[in-house]
Amino acid sequence: MSLYHQILNKNEKISLVGLGYVGMPIAVSFSRKAAVIGFDINEAKIQLYRQGIDNTREVGNEAIASCTVDFTSDEKRLQEAKFHIVTVPTPVNPDRTPDLGPVESASRILGRNLSKGSIVVYESTVYPGVTEEICVPILEKESGLKCGRDFKVGYSPERINPGDKVHRLESIVKIVSGMDEETLDTIARVYELVVDAGVYRAESIRVAEAAKVIENSQRDINIAFMNELSIIFNKMGIDTQAVLRAAGTKWNFLNFYPGLVGGHCIGVDPYYLMYKAEEMGYHSQVILSGRRINDDMGKYVVENLIKNLIKADISVKHARVAILGFTFKENCPDTRNTRVIDIVNELKEYGIIPMIADPAADAEEARHEYGITFDSLETIKDMDAVILAVAHKEFQHFSQNTLDSFYKAVPNENKVLLDIKGMLDRRAYEGEGYIYWRL
């Protein structure tokens, strides 16, 4: 009987290695059709899942509590599975080179517990060649098994969009690849159990790796273009959002908007591609220029805040500034690689320590990653400037009275309001005398 049918009949198990924003929803989805072991080295995270608490907010507490995933931090439990899916993060180092530490560590753990006849599928975003050139040797060394003879590998890039309740694992076409046709067929059929949108069978593992890494690089470049336009239009005194609304009436205009580009995908993946390209002697002209623009947007925001504080006749040195929103995107608790931290750090260069409130963010993660403790919205008072940094649903319906409650009791022309994502009615606030600015 094939491995696929053994999984279908629940005679063999699927394991998920890494239960974050990507791995946990996949584990829950597969558990509806198969026996699933959910493994993570973070014991605290495992305990939350066992209690039915979804700290990622990707599927909700009810789905976690009612699913049949066997959550564990005991790596030996991986020996019970024959189909392994690795979904660990692939960040960058401070020098912006790929940090393959998590995927290498996961490979070592899995290798120590790998059995003959297994298939290992990597979902982590990597540059072409990582699966076969880096991960496979680790699996072989740790297991004492031979790839191609004792176990097989494949690659299926994750496409889950954190915080997005529409584009989910089930509704996004899944790219799958395998080291040979038989492996590819098994991987494709296993994923077809849960992916309603179907699968796309890539020609090779390297093609699948490359396809993933360019998806986010393409978005990064397009957003960089919008950010550059924003800089130009601000100099011209033209509202960028108004320009984009007008241009967007053409059927083939791409609807991208300016903003801070962070997270563990768009702000990271281009560096993986460029690392490999430079290793082969090619230096990017387009991709890295886009990265430079996006990396500098936090500094650009603060430069404009300072200009507007001066315009409002407010002493920069003693300015009281609040930042609302800290996560890398709206309606998502994830603070990893948030570029709001660039605004925070740049403000410190001017001697300004901002108050930061984010009711949607993972507060413990922010403390651990950045040493930042959030303030509650209720404690934000007597501000000179407010930066609406993230378009959380909690902020989108702020009335003018709510925003006014954050400021000092001064005329509106002495209130600086930065609306990074363009959530508010610009004309309304400018009409009331606020010093309003947005990308």
N, C-alpha and C positions, 0 to 999 in steps of 0.2 A: 504494500500500500504506500502511495506517495506521501511525502511530508505534508503536502497541502491537505489531503484527505484525513491524515492523522490529526491535523490541527482542527479541521472541520468537525471531526468526530470527538474532539477533546481528549484524544489519546496522547497528544503532544501539546506542549504549552508554548506560548509566545512570551518573551520577556521584553520589558522596556527598561533600558539602562539610562537613567536620568529622567526625573519627573518634575520638570519645570513647566514653563508656559507652553512648551511644545509636547514634551513627552507625556505629561499627565492626561491631556485631552485624547491623545492617541491611545493610551492604555485604557481609558474609560470606553472609548468607542469600540476597540477590539474586544473588550470584555463582554459585549453584547452578543458576540458570535463565537468566542473562543475562550479557553482558559488562559488567563494572563497573570504574570508575575510582574509587579511594578517595583523596580529596585532604584534606590537612591542612597548615597552615602550619608545624606543629611538625616539623622535620626529624628530631629525635631520636626522636619517636614513630613516624614513618614507617620509620626504620631498624629499630626494634624489631619492627614488624609484618613487615617484609621478612625478618627473621631468624626469624620464626615465634614471636615472644614476645608474649603477650597480657598486657600490664601492667594491664588493667582486670579480668582474670579473668572476663569475661562469657561468652566462648565457649571459652576454653582454648587452649593453645599448639598442640595438634594441629590444631584447626579453622583457626587462622590459617595454619599452615604448609601445609596441604593445600588451602586455598581458592585461587580464581583471580582474586581482587581485584588490580588493578594499582595498588599503593600508590605515591603520589607527593606531593611538595611543590611540584611545578612547576605553577603555576596555568594555564599555557598548555595543559596536557593536558586541561583542561576543555572546550576547543574541540572535542574528539573526541566529546563526549556531546550528546545531545538531550533527555534526561530527567534533570533535576537535583533532588536531594533535599538540602535544607539542614538540618543537625542540629548547630547550634552552641548553646552555652549562652546563657541569658538571665538573668543575675544581677541583683542590686539594688545600688545605690550605698550608701555609708555612711549616707546620709540616708533609705534605704529607698525611693527612687524607682527605677523601672526603668532598668537599664543596657542599652540597646539597642546598645551599641558592637559586640559580637561579631556580631550579626545584620546590622548596617549594614555592617560590614567585609566579611562574607561576601558580601553583596549587591554591594558594589563589585567584589570579586574576580570574582564570577560574571558581573557585567555586562560587565566588560572582555573576557570570553571567551565571551559568549553569541552563539549563531548563530540565524538565522531558523528558525522551525518548532519551537523548543524549548518545553518545559514546565518550569517551576520550581515545585517543591513545598516549602513550608516546614514543618518539624516542630517548630521551637523554640517553647516556650511563650511566648505574648504576650497582650496584652489585645486585645479585638476592634477591628479596624481597622488593625493594624500592617502586615499583609501588603499590603493595597491602598493604604494611605495613606502608608506610610514606605518599604517595601521596593520596591514597583513603581517609584516615581519614581527611586530610585537605580539600579535595573536599566536604566531607560530612558535616564537621563543617561549612564551609563557605556558602554552598548552603542550608543546612537544609534538603537535600535529602538523600535517602538511596541507597547505591551502591548495585546493583543486583535487586533492585525493581524499582527505579526511573531513574537510569542511569547505564551504563555499562563501563567497562574499558578494555583496551588491551595494548599490547606493540609490537612495530615493530622497531627494532634497525636501526638507520641510517647507511648507508654504502657508502654515498657519499664521494669521495676522493677529497678534495679541490685541484683545479688546474689541475685535470685530466679531459681531454676533451673526453676520450674514455670510461672510466667506469663511467657512469652516472646513475641517478635514474632509467631511463628507461631500461638500459642494464644490471643491476645487480639483480640477484634473491633476492626478498624481503622476509625476515623472518617476519611472522605475528603471533600474538597470541591473545587470548581473554579469558575472565574469564569464558565463557561457549561456547558451540558449536554454538549457534545462533549468539553470538557476534563475534566469530571467523569467521564465514561465512560472515557476513556483512563486517567486516574489510578486509578480503581477497578479496571480490568482489570489494570493493571501490578501493583498491590499484591496482587491476588488470586493472582498467581503464587507468592507466598510466605506469605500469611496464610491458614492453614488454617481459622481460625475465621470467615473471611469479612469483608466490609467493610460499613460503614454509611454511606450516602450522605447527608451533611448538606445542608440546604437552601441554605446559602451558606457562603462562607469565614468570615464574621463569626460565624455560628452555630457552626462548628467551632472557631474560636478561643475562643469563650465556653465551649463545652462542656469544653474542656481546662482552662481556668483555674479553673472551678468544681469540677472533680473533686478537686483537691488542696486547694482552699479548704474543701470539705466535710469532708475528713479532718482538716484543721487544727482546725476548729471542734469536731469530735467529740473529738479528743485534748485540746484545751483544756478541755473539759467534764470529762474524766477527771482532768486535772491539778488542776482546781479541787476536784473531789471528794476527791482525794488530800490536798490541803491541809486540807480540812474534817475528813476522817476521821482524819488524823494528830493534829489537835487533840483529837479525841474519844477517841483511843487505840484506834481500830479499824483493822484491817489492810485496806487498800484492795483488795488482790488477793483476799482472802477474800470481800469484799463482791461483787466482780465475778464471782467463780466462782459464788456463790449466785444473783445476778441473771441470769447467763448461762444458767440452766436454762430461762428463758422463751424460747419459740420466736422471738419478734420482738425480743429484746434485742440491741443492736448491740455486737459484741465489740471494743471499743477499750480501750486501756490507757494509763495515764499514762507520760510519758517526755519526754526531750529531743527537740525537733522541729527538725531541721536538714535538710541536704541542699540540692540545687538545685531542688527542686520544692515540697514541702509548706510549707517555711519561707519560700518566695519568692513563689509564685504569688498568694497573697492580696494582696500589695502591688501586683502588676500590675493586678489587677481594681480595687482601691481607687483607684489612681492615675487610671484612666480615669473612675471614678465621680465622684471629686472634681473632675476637670476639667470634668465636666458639672453640678457643683453639688450632688452628693449625698454626704453624709458617713456612712460606715458606722457602725452601732450594734452589730452582732453580729460581723461578720468581724474588725474591728480589735480588739475586746475580746478575742476569742480569741487573736489575735496577741500582744497584750500579756501575757496569761497565759503563753503558751508562751515568749515571749522572756525572761520573768523566772524560768524554772525553774532555770537554772544558779545564780542568786543564792540561790534558795530551798534548793537542795541544800546549798550551802556554809553557809548559816545553820544548817541542821540538823547539819552536820558540826561546826561550832563549838560548838553546844550539847552535842553528845555528847562532844566532847573535854573540855569542862569537867566533864561528868558523870563522865568516866573519870579525872578529876584529872590531866589532861595540860596542860602549859603551851601555850597556843595559839601564842605567839610562836615557840617552838622546836619545834613539832610537825613530825614527819616523816610526810608523806602520799604515798601512791602512787595513781596513777590507771591502771587497767587498761582499755584501749580508748580510742581517740581518733577513730575514723571516725564518719560521721554515722549509720551503721546497721551492724547485725551482718553479718559474713561478706562484707564489701565493702571494697576498699582506699581508697575515695573519702573524702577528708577535707574536701572543699569544703563550706563553710557548716556544719561540725560545730558543734554547740552545746556540746560538751565544752570547747571553748575558753572558754566563759563561766565554767565551773567554774575553769579554770586562772587566768583573769584575776581572778576574785573572790578566789581564794586569795591572790593576790599582794597584794590590799588588806590582808590580815592578816599580811603578811610571810612567807607560806608559798610556797616554790617546790617544787612537787611533782615527784616522779619519774613519768615517763609511759612505759608500755610498751604496744605494740600490734603483735603479730606479723603482723596482717593488713593493716595500713595501708601506703599508699604513702609511704615515709619521705622521699623526695625532695620530694614534693608538700608534706608537712607542714613541711619546712625552708623551702621557697620561700614558702608561704602564710603561715606563722605564726612562722617562726624557731625552731621546736621540733625538738630532736633526741631521738629515742626512746632509752630505756634498755632493755636486755634484761631479760627476766623473771628471769634468773639473778642480776642485780645488785641486785634489789630485796630489801633486807634491813633489819632493825632499824626497821621502820615503826611508827608509833603508830596510823595509820589507813590503810585500804585502801578505795578507791572502785572498785567494779566498775561501770564506766560503760557498756560495750557488751557485748551478749550474743553475742560471738564463740564459735564452736564450740570454739575452743581453751580457753575459760574455763568452758564449761558443765559440764565433768566434773571440775572442781577438787575434790580431797578436802580435808577439814579439815586434814590434814597439809601439803598444798601451800600452803593459805592461811596456816597457822601459820608456814611458813618465811619469809614476808614480814615478820613482826612481830618486835618486840623480845622477848626471853625474859622476859616478864612474865605475871602471871595474866591469864586471858581477860577478866576484868572491866575490864582496862586496855587492851583491844583494841577499836578502833572499826571497824566494818564497815558500809559503805554499799553496798547491793545495788540499784542504780538500777532495773534491769530485772526484779528479782525472780527471779533464776536459782537461788538457794539455798533450802534448806529452813529457813524462818524459825524454826520451833520447835526444830529441831536446834541451831542456833547460839545461840539465846537460852537453850536448856536447858544449853548448855555455858558460859554466862556471858558470851558476847560482848555488847558493846553494838552491837546490830544495828538498822539503819534502812533503810527503802526507801520509794519513792513509793507 
